[in-house]
Amino acid sequence: MNAVLGELPTWNLSDLYSSPTGADLDTDLKRADQDAGSFARDYEGKVAGLDGKTLGAAVARFEALSDLLGRIGAYAQLYYAQDQADPKRGQFAQNVSEKLNDVGSKLLFFDLELKKIEDTDLAAKLKEPALAKYESWLRNVRLFRPHQLSDELEKYQYDQSVVGSSAWSRLFDETIARLRYPFRNEMLSESQILDKLSSKDAEVRKDAAKSFGKVQGDNIAVFSLVMNTLIKDKEIDDRWRKYKRPQSFRNLANVVEDEVVDALATSVKAAYPRLAHRYYKLKAKWFGVETMPYWDRNAPLPEHDDRTIPWTEAEKIVLDAYGAFSPELASVGAKFFGTGWIDAPARPGKSPGAFAHPTVPSAHPYLLLNYQGKVRDVMTLAHELGHGVHQVLSARQGALMADTPLTLAETASVFGEMLTFQSLLKSAPDQATRKAMLAGKVEDMLNTVVRQIAFYDFESRLHEERRKGELTPDAIGEIWLAVQSESLGPAFTFDDEYKHYWSYIGHFIHSPFYVYAYAFGDCLVNSLYAAYQSGLPGFQGKYLDMLKAGGVKRHKELLAPFGLDASDPAFWDKGLGVIAGFVDELETF
């Protein structure tokens, strides 16, 4: 137990399996292999000829198998995330991944054959209710028809992935997990050293920033090799599949048009001066300087609420904020506490940052945090709990349709953050505290919108440059510095080691072009919250319906009840206007 934070919860993974060597896990692995084999025997080469009712039954069997495989995979991932520096956990996760890959290769035919059904033929089959319930899933599967390779190539690529891109991603994860950063008389993990960058003490921030940059720089050759290799791997895949741009696969997977993402990125980049540049100039003025070193970007204001918030208080703050909006939302959120669904302590080797893993609909989500008692950590809890609640509510759609496209996956998380922030803001005891809280919120929003679009811009430039040949660590660093300078503005100075800071951001490695989803979600939520504040009738019910829909509906259908349309450029300006409004208020202090 931490004397200040109180007892922090850890995961109870036995809700999935008893242990890595448990008989229940072994039984399910064997059952998955047998069921996949019988599924292939029953349907391989026959999918296009099935009538609607029989195809519906086949999809239902595939869904059950997907849930089983997802449960096994989730357990291995979560067990590994608890200590990525432990080679036995890494070995276990890799072995499970390879076994699941073997099982999945037997099922790959189903996806390939579903894409080959003619549109008119499928429309006739969909008149059968047993198949019609899966219409949205079939629609999303078939989005990739124009980019499909031959069956033989698809199977080869699937089998090869465990020693290809997945292996490079694992190298990145394990390298990061094993790194230790010297800080005075301590050796800190990544999450612990990055936490120092929001310390009130300027020397602490500087020492932490310098140490972090040096250690990343000492390992930059490995990180650059991983990045170069994965970008080239993606370029080869994109070329064979005839994707127009490096971003196109991600947009298709997110069920969002290239033009919508372009409109978002263009709007945010155009807003850099009135958002980030203006705010950080203001912050420099508050600190009594013209320019700030990069390690002061997240420095708290002198009025900042720097108390340490015990875990039980954080739980109450977040659930009370959720409950004031919707008792149903809070009751789902309450399921996560005291049940082993959250792993909160910061530990050496543990996966850094925070995430919500949906696992599968037949189980429940798990949240990972590195909770250290800051107000920002409470906001992270509110964010990840939003994901968790969303995942619980959408689970009713089943294993194939519960997952939400990334563009909408951040909706509940960012909305939960906003609810918690507004609740805390109302209880601010004085103007100085209100100013500090507003500044903290603006910084979080800039980190979510401006910073993530800058990341997206960095990736876009990197992928384009890589097509001309391998990039040196210095070349990658120069692109990073250029993008950071453009987005953050003239209020900052960047020391040489800052050029290595790109190398800890896992999204570049695991999910290229994922990052714009954060900005999409933040702007979308700002527009949603404005509709809520304006008193839109039945807002709470419409909001919960949106979360319950999972991946069944597209963004246009989900936003229509709120009178919002993400394909309208004005939509993004409305969301960005909320941030600008907070900066306007800060200028009055």
Backbone torsions as a table, in degrees:
resi	resn	phi	psi	omega
1	MET	NA	137.9	173.4
2	ASN	-85.6	125.7	-173.7
3	ALA	-59.7	-32.0	-177.5
4	VAL	-92.5	-45.2	-175.2
5	LEU	-79.5	-20.1	-174.7
6	GLY	85.4	-172.0	-179.1
7	GLU	-76.4	120.8	-178.8
8	LEU	-94.9	136.4	-176.6
9	PRO	-73.1	151.5	172.3
10	THR	-127.3	164.4	-176.2
11	TRP	-68.0	146.2	165.1
12	ASN	-111.9	93.3	-176.3
13	LEU	-78.8	-2.4	-179.9
14	SER	-69.0	-12.1	171.8
15	ASP	-64.0	-21.9	176.9
16	LEU	-98.0	-60.1	178.3
17	TYR	-147.9	156.0	-174.7
18	SER	-67.8	-38.6	180.0
19	SER	-172.0	168.1	178.2
20	PRO	-61.8	-23.5	179.9
21	THR	-106.5	11.5	-174.9
22	GLY	-68.0	148.6	178.6
23	ALA	-64.2	-31.3	-178.7
24	ASP	-65.5	-39.5	178.1
25	LEU	-67.8	-44.6	179.7
26	ASP	-60.4	-41.6	179.2
27	THR	-62.4	-44.2	-178.5
28	ASP	-68.4	-35.9	176.5
29	LEU	-62.3	-43.2	179.0
30	LYS	-67.2	-41.4	-179.4
31	ARG	-64.1	-40.5	179.6
32	ALA	-61.2	-42.9	-179.8
33	ASP	-64.6	-43.1	-179.6
34	GLN	-67.2	-44.4	-178.8
35	ASP	-64.6	-37.8	178.2
36	ALA	-65.3	-39.7	178.5
37	GLY	-63.5	-44.7	-179.2
38	SER	-69.4	-34.4	177.0
39	PHE	-61.9	-44.3	179.5
40	ALA	-64.6	-41.1	179.5
41	ARG	-62.9	-35.6	-176.6
42	ASP	-76.8	-31.5	-167.6
43	TYR	-125.4	-18.6	-173.3
44	GLU	-61.4	129.3	-179.3
45	GLY	82.0	0.2	-174.1
46	LYS	-120.5	-5.7	-168.4
47	VAL	-56.7	-47.4	-176.5
48	ALA	-61.6	-27.0	-177.4
49	GLY	-88.8	-3.8	-178.8
50	LEU	-73.7	142.9	173.1
51	ASP	-76.7	171.8	-174.0
52	GLY	-58.2	-42.3	-177.5
53	LYS	-67.4	-43.1	-179.2
54	THR	-68.9	-38.8	177.8
55	LEU	-66.3	-38.3	176.2
56	GLY	-59.8	-41.7	177.8
57	ALA	-65.4	-37.4	178.3
58	ALA	-64.5	-43.9	179.1
59	VAL	-63.7	-38.0	178.1
60	ALA	-62.3	-41.2	176.8
61	ARG	-64.9	-41.5	178.7
62	PHE	-62.8	-38.2	179.0
63	GLU	-64.3	-43.1	178.7
64	ALA	-62.4	-40.6	177.3
65	LEU	-65.7	-38.9	178.8
66	SER	-61.7	-39.6	178.5
67	ASP	-64.5	-44.3	-179.8
68	LEU	-63.4	-48.1	179.4
69	LEU	-63.8	-38.3	178.3
70	GLY	-64.2	-38.1	178.9
71	ARG	-63.3	-46.6	-179.3
72	ILE	-63.3	-47.0	-179.2
73	GLY	-63.7	-40.5	179.8
74	ALA	-63.1	-42.2	179.7
75	TYR	-60.2	-46.1	-178.8
76	ALA	-63.3	-41.7	-179.9
77	GLN	-65.3	-43.9	-178.1
78	LEU	-69.3	-40.6	178.0
79	TYR	-60.8	-41.8	178.4
80	TYR	-67.4	-39.9	-177.3
81	ALA	-62.6	-25.7	-179.8
82	GLN	-65.2	-29.3	176.8
83	ASP	-159.4	89.4	-177.1
84	GLN	-75.4	-8.7	177.4
85	ALA	-88.3	-7.3	-179.5
86	ASP	-84.6	113.1	-176.5
87	PRO	-62.3	-28.4	179.6
88	LYS	-69.7	-37.4	176.7
89	ARG	-67.7	-41.0	176.9
90	GLY	-61.7	-41.4	178.5
91	GLN	-63.1	-44.5	179.9
92	PHE	-60.8	-48.2	-178.3
93	ALA	-61.5	-41.1	179.5
94	GLN	-66.6	-42.8	-179.8
95	ASN	-62.6	-41.6	177.9
96	VAL	-64.9	-42.4	179.8
97	SER	-58.8	-42.0	-179.3
98	GLU	-67.9	-39.0	177.8
99	LYS	-65.1	-42.6	178.9
100	LEU	-66.0	-34.7	177.5
101	ASN	-63.9	-40.2	177.3
102	ASP	-62.2	-42.5	178.7
103	VAL	-66.2	-45.5	-178.0
104	GLY	-61.6	-31.7	-179.9
105	SER	-64.8	-27.4	177.1
106	LYS	-72.1	-22.5	-176.7
107	LEU	-98.2	-9.2	-173.6
108	LEU	-58.9	-31.4	-178.9
109	PHE	-55.8	-33.7	-173.4
110	PHE	-63.4	-47.9	177.1
111	ASP	-59.4	-45.0	-177.2
112	LEU	-65.2	-42.0	-177.9
113	GLU	-74.0	-31.8	176.5
114	LEU	-62.0	-36.0	-179.0
115	LYS	-71.2	-21.2	-176.5
116	LYS	-86.8	-11.0	178.7
117	ILE	-65.1	133.6	179.1
118	GLU	-67.0	147.7	-176.4
119	ASP	-56.5	-46.0	-177.6
120	THR	-65.5	-37.0	179.0
121	ASP	-65.8	-43.6	-180.0
122	LEU	-65.7	-39.7	179.7
123	ALA	-58.8	-38.7	178.3
124	ALA	-67.5	-41.6	-179.6
125	LYS	-65.3	-33.4	-176.3
126	LEU	-70.9	-5.6	174.8
127	LYS	-71.4	-16.0	178.7
128	GLU	-84.0	122.2	-176.3
129	PRO	-54.7	-34.4	-178.1
130	ALA	-61.9	-29.4	178.2
131	LEU	-95.8	-32.8	-175.5
132	ALA	-58.3	-31.4	-179.2
133	LYS	-63.7	-20.1	-179.5
134	TYR	-102.1	15.2	-173.5
135	GLU	-57.5	-44.0	-177.2
136	SER	-67.2	-35.6	177.5
137	TRP	-66.2	-44.6	178.3
138	LEU	-61.0	-40.5	178.4
139	ARG	-59.0	-45.4	-178.0
140	ASN	-69.9	-38.0	176.5
141	VAL	-59.9	-42.5	-172.9
142	ARG	-81.0	-5.8	173.6
143	LEU	-59.3	-28.0	-174.3
144	PHE	-91.1	6.7	-179.0
145	ARG	-52.4	-44.7	-177.0
146	PRO	-66.6	-13.6	-173.3
147	HIS	-112.1	13.5	-176.7
148	GLN	-81.6	140.1	175.7
149	LEU	-92.1	-177.8	176.1
150	SER	-64.6	156.4	-179.3
151	ASP	-55.6	-42.3	-177.0
152	GLU	-64.8	-43.2	178.5
153	LEU	-66.3	-39.5	178.5
154	GLU	-61.1	-42.6	-179.1
155	LYS	-68.6	-40.7	177.7
156	TYR	-60.9	-47.7	-177.3
157	GLN	-62.8	-40.2	179.2
158	TYR	-61.4	-49.3	-179.1
159	ASP	-63.2	-38.1	-174.5
160	GLN	-75.5	-17.4	-172.1
161	SER	-62.0	-29.4	-176.9
162	VAL	-67.3	-23.9	176.4
163	VAL	-109.1	6.7	178.0
164	GLY	-105.4	-114.4	-174.8
165	SER	-59.4	-37.6	-179.2
166	SER	-63.5	-38.5	-179.6
167	ALA	-67.5	-39.7	177.8
168	TRP	-66.1	-37.8	176.6
169	SER	-63.8	-39.9	178.3
170	ARG	-64.1	-41.4	177.4
171	LEU	-57.9	-43.9	177.7
172	PHE	-59.7	-50.7	-177.1
173	ASP	-58.8	-45.7	-175.0
174	GLU	-73.5	-32.0	175.9
175	THR	-64.4	-48.7	178.9
176	ILE	-60.3	-44.4	-176.1
177	ALA	-63.7	-31.5	-177.2
178	ARG	-85.9	-16.3	-177.9
179	LEU	-66.6	141.6	174.1
180	ARG	-128.0	141.5	-172.6
181	TYR	-113.9	116.1	-179.7
182	PRO	-66.8	128.9	177.9
183	PHE	-139.3	102.5	-177.5
184	ARG	55.2	-113.0	-178.2
185	ASN	-102.2	17.2	-176.5
186	GLU	-122.0	162.1	169.3
187	MET	-119.7	113.5	-170.4
188	LEU	-106.9	155.4	173.3
189	SER	-79.2	173.2	-179.4
190	GLU	-57.8	-50.1	-176.8
191	SER	-64.9	-33.2	-179.3
192	GLN	-71.5	-41.1	-179.6
193	ILE	-70.8	-38.2	179.5
194	LEU	-67.3	-30.0	177.0
195	ASP	-61.9	-30.5	-179.4
196	LYS	-67.2	-19.7	-179.3
197	LEU	-70.9	-10.9	174.7
198	SER	-110.1	20.6	176.2
199	SER	-69.7	153.9	176.0
200	LYS	-73.1	-21.9	-175.3
201	ASP	-87.4	117.5	-176.4
202	ALA	-61.7	-36.3	179.9
203	GLU	-69.4	-35.0	175.6
204	VAL	-62.4	-45.9	179.4
205	ARG	-60.0	-45.7	-178.2
206	LYS	-63.3	-49.4	-178.4
207	ASP	-60.9	-40.8	-179.9
208	ALA	-66.2	-43.9	-178.8
209	ALA	-63.2	-43.4	-179.4
210	LYS	-65.6	-43.0	180.0
211	SER	-64.5	-44.4	-179.9
212	PHE	-61.6	-47.1	-179.5
213	GLY	-62.6	-38.0	-179.4
214	LYS	-67.5	-45.8	-178.6
215	VAL	-65.5	-41.9	176.0
216	GLN	-61.3	-39.8	178.8
217	GLY	-65.5	-37.2	178.0
218	ASP	-63.6	-24.0	-177.6
219	ASN	-111.0	12.0	-170.6
220	ILE	-66.7	-26.5	179.4
221	ALA	-63.4	-41.0	178.9
222	VAL	-66.7	-47.9	-178.6
223	PHE	-62.4	-38.0	179.7
224	SER	-68.9	-37.6	177.0
225	LEU	-63.7	-44.3	177.9
226	VAL	-59.1	-48.0	-177.2
227	MET	-63.7	-48.5	179.2
228	ASN	-57.6	-44.4	-176.9
229	THR	-66.1	-45.4	-177.5
230	LEU	-68.9	-36.2	177.5
231	ILE	-66.5	-41.3	178.1
232	LYS	-65.6	-41.1	177.4
233	ASP	-57.9	-42.8	179.2
234	LYS	-67.5	-39.5	180.0
235	GLU	-62.7	-40.1	177.9
236	ILE	-63.3	-46.1	-179.7
237	ASP	-63.0	-44.8	179.1
238	ASP	-60.2	-40.0	-177.8
239	ARG	-66.8	-45.9	179.3
240	TRP	-63.8	-35.9	-176.4
241	ARG	-90.1	-3.5	176.2
242	LYS	63.7	43.7	169.9
243	TYR	-80.7	137.1	-175.4
244	LYS	-64.8	-40.6	-173.1
245	ARG	-137.4	162.0	177.5
246	PRO	-59.3	-28.2	-177.1
247	GLN	-82.1	-14.7	-167.2
248	SER	-63.4	-39.6	179.6
249	PHE	-60.7	-46.1	-178.4
250	ARG	-61.7	-43.0	-179.6
251	ASN	-63.3	-41.2	178.8
252	LEU	-64.3	-42.9	178.5
253	ALA	-63.6	-30.6	178.9
254	ASN	-85.8	0.7	-179.3
255	VAL	53.5	47.3	177.8
256	VAL	-137.4	142.4	-175.9
257	GLU	-74.1	147.9	177.0
258	ASP	-53.0	-40.0	-175.1
259	GLU	-64.8	-34.3	179.2
260	VAL	-67.2	-43.5	179.0
261	VAL	-67.4	-39.0	176.8
262	ASP	-60.5	-41.9	-179.5
263	ALA	-64.0	-40.3	177.4
264	LEU	-61.9	-52.5	-176.7
265	ALA	-61.6	-41.7	-179.7
266	THR	-64.0	-43.6	-179.5
267	SER	-63.2	-44.3	-177.9
268	VAL	-67.3	-44.2	-179.0
269	LYS	-64.0	-36.9	177.7
270	ALA	-66.8	-25.2	-177.7
271	ALA	-90.9	-2.7	179.1
272	TYR	-47.4	-49.3	-176.4
273	PRO	-62.7	-41.8	-176.1
274	ARG	-83.1	-8.4	177.5
275	LEU	-108.9	-84.2	-173.6
276	ALA	-64.7	-49.1	-176.1
277	HIS	-60.2	-43.6	-177.9
278	ARG	-67.6	-43.3	-177.4
279	TYR	-66.4	-45.8	-175.5
280	TYR	-71.5	-27.6	171.9
281	LYS	-63.7	-40.8	177.2
282	LEU	-63.6	-42.1	-178.9
283	LYS	-65.0	-42.0	178.0
284	ALA	-59.7	-39.9	178.4
285	LYS	-62.2	-43.2	177.8
286	TRP	-61.0	-32.0	179.3
287	PHE	-86.1	-0.7	176.4
288	GLY	74.5	28.6	-178.4
289	VAL	-134.5	164.2	175.2
290	GLU	-82.6	-43.6	179.1
291	THR	-132.3	156.1	-179.9
292	MET	-119.6	148.2	170.6
293	PRO	-69.6	155.6	-173.8
294	TYR	-58.1	-27.0	-177.8
295	TRP	-74.9	-4.1	175.5
296	ASP	-94.4	3.7	-177.8
297	ARG	-57.0	-43.6	-179.7
298	ASN	-104.9	19.1	178.8
299	ALA	-64.2	133.8	178.3
300	PRO	-71.4	151.1	175.3
301	LEU	-71.7	159.4	177.8
302	PRO	-55.8	-30.8	-179.1
303	GLU	-84.1	1.6	-173.5
304	HIS	-58.8	140.2	176.2
305	ASP	-76.7	98.4	-174.2
306	ASP	-103.6	17.0	177.7
307	ARG	-64.5	157.0	175.0
308	THR	-93.0	126.6	-175.0
309	ILE	-102.0	114.7	179.0
310	PRO	-60.5	156.0	-176.5
311	TRP	-57.2	-43.4	-177.4
312	THR	-63.9	-33.9	178.0
313	GLU	-71.1	-40.0	177.7
314	ALA	-59.7	-43.7	178.4
315	GLU	-58.1	-46.0	-178.2
316	LYS	-65.9	-43.4	-179.6
317	ILE	-56.7	-47.9	-174.9
318	VAL	-70.8	-46.8	-177.9
319	LEU	-66.9	-34.9	176.8
320	ASP	-64.7	-40.8	179.1
321	ALA	-65.0	-42.7	177.2
322	TYR	-62.8	-43.6	-176.3
323	GLY	-66.3	-34.3	178.5
324	ALA	-64.9	-28.0	177.3
325	PHE	-83.9	-48.4	-176.7
326	SER	-156.6	115.2	177.0
327	PRO	-56.9	-33.7	179.3
328	GLU	-65.0	-41.6	178.4
329	LEU	-61.2	-44.0	-179.1
330	ALA	-66.9	-37.5	-178.5
331	SER	-66.9	-34.6	175.2
332	VAL	-69.7	-41.4	178.6
333	GLY	-61.1	-35.7	-177.8
334	ALA	-64.4	-23.5	179.9
335	LYS	-61.0	-23.5	-174.3
336	PHE	-78.3	-16.2	-172.7
337	PHE	-100.5	134.9	179.2
338	GLY	73.8	16.5	-175.0
339	THR	-124.0	1.0	-177.8
340	GLY	79.5	19.2	-180.0
341	TRP	-91.8	-8.8	-176.8
342	ILE	-124.5	136.5	171.1
343	ASP	-115.6	109.3	-169.0
344	ALA	-104.4	-32.5	-172.2
345	PRO	-69.1	147.8	170.7
346	ALA	-81.9	125.8	-178.2
347	ARG	-135.7	148.0	173.8
348	PRO	-58.4	135.1	177.8
349	GLY	88.7	-20.4	-179.0
350	LYS	-68.2	148.0	177.1
351	SER	-53.8	129.6	-177.5
352	PRO	-74.2	169.0	175.7
353	GLY	74.0	-141.5	-177.2
354	ALA	-154.0	149.7	174.7
355	PHE	-157.9	163.7	171.1
356	ALA	-120.0	119.4	179.8
357	HIS	-99.8	120.2	-176.2
358	PRO	-71.4	-14.7	-170.3
359	THR	49.6	-117.7	-179.4
360	VAL	-138.5	158.2	-177.7
361	PRO	-58.3	-26.7	-179.4
362	SER	-78.6	-6.7	177.3
363	ALA	-117.3	-131.7	178.0
364	HIS	-155.2	161.1	179.4
365	PRO	-71.5	161.9	172.4
366	TYR	-127.0	138.0	177.8
367	LEU	-106.8	136.5	172.8
368	LEU	-114.9	129.1	176.0
369	LEU	-130.0	165.2	165.6
370	ASN	-123.6	76.3	-168.3
371	TYR	-79.4	123.6	180.0
372	GLN	-126.8	14.2	169.0
373	GLY	86.6	5.2	178.1
374	LYS	-81.2	160.4	174.5
375	VAL	-56.4	-38.2	179.1
376	ARG	-62.0	-33.8	177.7
377	ASP	-68.4	-34.2	176.4
378	VAL	-65.3	-40.1	177.8
379	MET	-66.3	-35.1	176.1
380	THR	-64.9	-41.1	175.7
381	LEU	-59.4	-45.3	179.2
382	ALA	-60.1	-39.3	-179.1
383	HIS	-65.6	-53.9	-176.4
384	GLU	-68.1	-33.2	176.3
385	LEU	-64.8	-35.1	175.5
386	GLY	-59.7	-45.1	174.6
387	HIS	-57.2	-48.0	-176.8
388	GLY	-60.6	-45.0	178.5
389	VAL	-61.7	-43.6	177.7
390	HIS	-57.4	-45.3	-177.8
391	GLN	-66.5	-37.3	176.2
392	VAL	-65.1	-46.2	-176.8
393	LEU	-67.2	-35.2	-177.4
394	SER	-84.0	-9.6	-177.8
395	ALA	-59.2	-25.3	-179.7
396	ARG	-62.5	-16.3	179.4
397	GLN	-79.9	-8.0	177.6
398	GLY	88.3	169.3	-171.4
399	ALA	-61.6	-28.0	-177.4
400	LEU	-87.4	-22.8	-172.6
401	MET	-125.7	7.0	179.7
402	ALA	-75.2	-35.0	-176.9
403	ASP	-66.2	135.7	179.7
404	THR	-97.2	140.5	174.4
405	PRO	-55.0	148.2	-175.1
406	LEU	-54.7	-33.5	-178.2
407	THR	-61.5	-28.0	179.5
408	LEU	-108.9	-7.4	-177.5
409	ALA	-67.4	-23.0	179.9
410	GLU	-90.5	0.6	-174.8
411	THR	-61.2	-56.3	-176.0
412	ALA	-67.3	-33.4	-178.2
413	SER	-68.0	-47.8	-178.5
414	VAL	-70.4	-35.4	177.1
415	PHE	-64.8	-41.5	177.3
416	GLY	-61.5	-39.1	175.7
417	GLU	-62.1	-44.8	-177.9
418	MET	-63.8	-42.3	177.3
419	LEU	-58.8	-44.2	-178.1
420	THR	-68.1	-41.9	178.8
421	PHE	-62.4	-48.0	-178.9
422	GLN	-61.5	-35.4	177.2
423	SER	-64.9	-45.4	179.0
424	LEU	-65.5	-38.1	-178.0
425	LEU	-63.4	-38.4	179.6
426	LYS	-63.1	-29.1	-176.5
427	SER	-93.9	6.4	179.4
428	ALA	-59.7	127.5	-174.4
429	PRO	-75.0	-21.6	-177.8
430	ASP	-155.5	175.0	-176.7
431	GLN	-66.2	-35.7	-179.8
432	ALA	-63.2	-41.8	178.9
433	THR	-67.5	-39.4	179.3
434	ARG	-61.3	-43.1	178.5
435	LYS	-59.3	-46.6	-178.5
436	ALA	-64.2	-38.5	-179.9
437	MET	-68.6	-42.1	177.6
438	LEU	-62.4	-42.6	179.0
439	ALA	-62.2	-42.6	178.4
440	GLY	-61.4	-40.3	179.8
441	LYS	-68.2	-42.4	177.8
442	VAL	-59.9	-42.0	179.8
443	GLU	-63.7	-40.8	177.1
444	ASP	-62.1	-42.5	-179.0
445	MET	-68.9	-37.2	175.6
446	LEU	-65.4	-38.3	176.6
447	ASN	-64.4	-33.1	-177.5
448	THR	-83.0	-35.9	-174.5
449	VAL	-100.6	-65.2	-176.4
450	VAL	-64.6	-49.1	-176.3
451	ARG	-63.6	-40.6	-177.8
452	GLN	-71.6	-35.3	175.4
453	ILE	-70.5	-33.3	173.2
454	ALA	-63.1	-40.1	175.0
455	PHE	-60.0	-44.2	179.5
456	TYR	-61.5	-41.0	178.0
457	ASP	-65.1	-42.5	177.2
458	PHE	-58.4	-48.8	178.6
459	GLU	-60.4	-43.9	-178.4
460	SER	-59.3	-45.9	179.7
461	ARG	-66.4	-40.1	-178.2
462	LEU	-63.0	-46.1	-179.1
463	HIS	-65.4	-36.5	178.0
464	GLU	-68.0	-44.8	-179.1
465	GLU	-66.2	-35.3	-178.0
466	ARG	-63.9	-25.4	179.6
467	ARG	-66.4	-17.7	178.0
468	LYS	-88.4	-10.5	-178.5
469	GLY	143.0	170.9	-177.8
470	GLU	-62.5	143.1	-178.1
471	LEU	-101.0	135.0	175.5
472	THR	-73.3	160.2	174.9
473	PRO	-54.7	-38.9	179.6
474	ASP	-65.5	-38.3	179.9
475	ALA	-65.0	-42.2	177.1
476	ILE	-62.9	-43.4	-179.4
477	GLY	-62.4	-36.9	179.7
478	GLU	-66.8	-40.0	176.9
479	ILE	-63.0	-42.7	179.4
480	TRP	-59.8	-47.9	-178.7
481	LEU	-63.2	-39.4	-179.7
482	ALA	-62.9	-45.7	-178.3
483	VAL	-67.0	-41.2	-179.8
484	GLN	-64.7	-41.4	179.3
485	SER	-63.7	-43.3	179.4
486	GLU	-62.7	-41.9	-173.2
487	SER	-80.6	-39.4	-175.3
488	LEU	-85.9	-27.9	173.3
489	GLY	96.2	-178.0	-171.6
490	PRO	-75.5	-2.1	-178.2
491	ALA	-75.6	-9.1	-174.6
492	PHE	-114.6	149.7	167.7
493	THR	-114.2	144.6	-176.5
494	PHE	-121.4	117.5	175.9
495	ASP	-76.0	166.3	-171.5
496	ASP	-58.1	-38.9	-175.9
497	GLU	-67.6	-15.8	-178.9
498	TYR	-66.7	-19.4	179.5
499	LYS	-66.2	-13.3	178.8
500	HIS	-92.6	-3.0	-170.9
501	TYR	-70.4	-14.5	176.6
502	TRP	-65.0	-22.8	-162.7
503	SER	-79.0	-2.5	177.5
504	TYR	-104.2	-0.6	-173.0
505	ILE	-87.7	102.6	-172.2
506	GLY	-63.7	-26.6	-178.6
507	HIS	-61.7	-32.9	178.3
508	PHE	-60.6	-32.3	-175.4
509	ILE	-87.0	-50.5	-171.6
510	HIS	-82.1	-35.2	-172.5
511	SER	-143.9	77.5	-178.9
512	PRO	-52.4	133.4	178.5
513	PHE	68.3	15.3	173.6
514	TYR	-62.6	-36.0	-161.3
515	VAL	-60.2	-28.5	-178.4
516	TYR	-64.8	-18.8	179.7
517	ALA	-60.5	-31.9	178.3
518	TYR	-65.6	-46.2	179.3
519	ALA	-65.7	-41.4	176.9
520	PHE	-56.1	-49.0	-177.7
521	GLY	-65.3	-40.5	-177.7
522	ASP	-66.9	-47.2	179.1
523	CYS	-64.5	-39.2	178.7
524	LEU	-62.0	-44.7	-179.5
525	VAL	-67.0	-37.9	176.9
526	ASN	-58.6	-41.5	178.3
527	SER	-68.5	-41.2	177.1
528	LEU	-61.6	-45.2	-177.2
529	TYR	-64.9	-35.3	176.4
530	ALA	-62.7	-39.1	177.2
531	ALA	-65.3	-39.6	177.9
532	TYR	-63.0	-46.9	-178.5
533	GLN	-66.3	-28.1	-179.5
534	SER	-78.2	-3.3	176.2
535	GLY	83.3	31.7	177.7
536	LEU	-54.6	123.4	-176.6
537	PRO	-58.3	135.6	175.8
538	GLY	66.9	26.8	-173.6
539	PHE	-58.9	-47.9	-175.4
540	GLN	-58.8	-43.0	179.6
541	GLY	-64.3	-42.1	178.7
542	LYS	-64.4	-38.9	-179.9
543	TYR	-64.4	-47.6	179.3
544	LEU	-63.8	-37.8	176.1
545	ASP	-61.0	-38.8	179.2
546	MET	-62.8	-42.9	179.7
547	LEU	-67.7	-38.7	-178.3
548	LYS	-68.5	-19.9	-176.2
549	ALA	-71.3	-19.5	-179.8
550	GLY	56.3	-128.6	-178.4
551	GLY	-99.5	16.6	-174.6
552	VAL	-73.9	-35.1	-176.4
553	LYS	-113.5	156.2	177.4
554	ARG	-88.5	170.5	-174.1
555	HIS	-60.6	-35.9	179.7
556	LYS	-62.0	-44.0	-179.3
557	GLU	-67.3	-37.9	-176.8
558	LEU	-72.7	-33.4	-176.4
559	LEU	-88.9	-16.7	-177.3
560	ALA	-55.7	-42.2	-179.7
561	PRO	-60.9	-19.4	-179.5
562	PHE	-98.3	2.0	-178.6
563	GLY	71.9	28.4	-176.9
564	LEU	-116.9	150.7	-179.1
565	ASP	-146.1	110.9	-175.5
566	ALA	-70.3	-14.7	179.0
567	SER	-82.0	-6.9	177.7
568	ASP	-90.2	118.2	-179.0
569	PRO	-52.8	-30.7	179.6
570	ALA	-64.6	-23.6	178.6
571	PHE	-59.5	-44.9	-178.0
572	TRP	-69.3	-38.6	179.0
573	ASP	-63.8	-32.9	177.6
574	LYS	-63.8	-44.9	179.0
575	GLY	-65.3	-41.6	179.3
576	LEU	-68.3	-28.2	178.5
577	GLY	-63.4	-27.8	177.5
578	VAL	-64.8	-43.0	178.6
579	ILE	-65.8	-44.9	179.8
580	ALA	-59.1	-36.5	178.9
581	GLY	-63.9	-39.0	176.5
582	PHE	-64.9	-39.6	178.4
583	VAL	-66.3	-38.5	175.9
584	ASP	-55.2	-47.0	-178.9
585	GLU	-64.2	-39.1	-179.7
586	LEU	-63.9	-31.5	179.3
587	GLU	-68.1	-14.6	179.9
588	THR	-85.3	-12.7	-178.1
589	PHE	-77.8	NA	NA
